[in-house]
């Protein structure tokens, strides 16, 4: 069982704005991702970077909460993308099933397509509620 984070482990984390070109700060190569290519992922390297106090984002010591809020919002977006992909998969499946009449007339196929549609709609509503 994983131990939950305690308040003391979250204290003292702050977020800062770091400018490109600062001494000691560098950006690694872009990762070759399977999807979401419009959202770049790279490593960031910090080697004794001096950050001015004016570059603090939000309140000092509240960085953990800021990051968690960003992650939560990101999860909603990823969920929405997954619903869109599932909807497309359903539409392709229906096109294939109805092109082959013998395949489409099988009750098991109809049930599978109906189950897919139901699950997709449930996921869509869950994402909408999370975003709300």
JOWORA-V280801 format. One record per run of one state. SS is the DSSP state (2 for helix, 1 for strand, 0 for the rest). FROM is the first residue (numbers start at 0). TO is the last residue. If there is no record, write none. Layout:
SS;FROM;TO, SS;FROM;TO
This chain:
0;0;5, 2;6;9, 0;10;13, 1;14;15, 0;16;23, 1;24;29, 0;30;40, 1;41;45, 0;46;51, 2;52;54, 1;55;56, 0;57;61, 2;62;98, 0;99;99, 2;100;103, 0;104;105, 2;106;130, 0;131;131
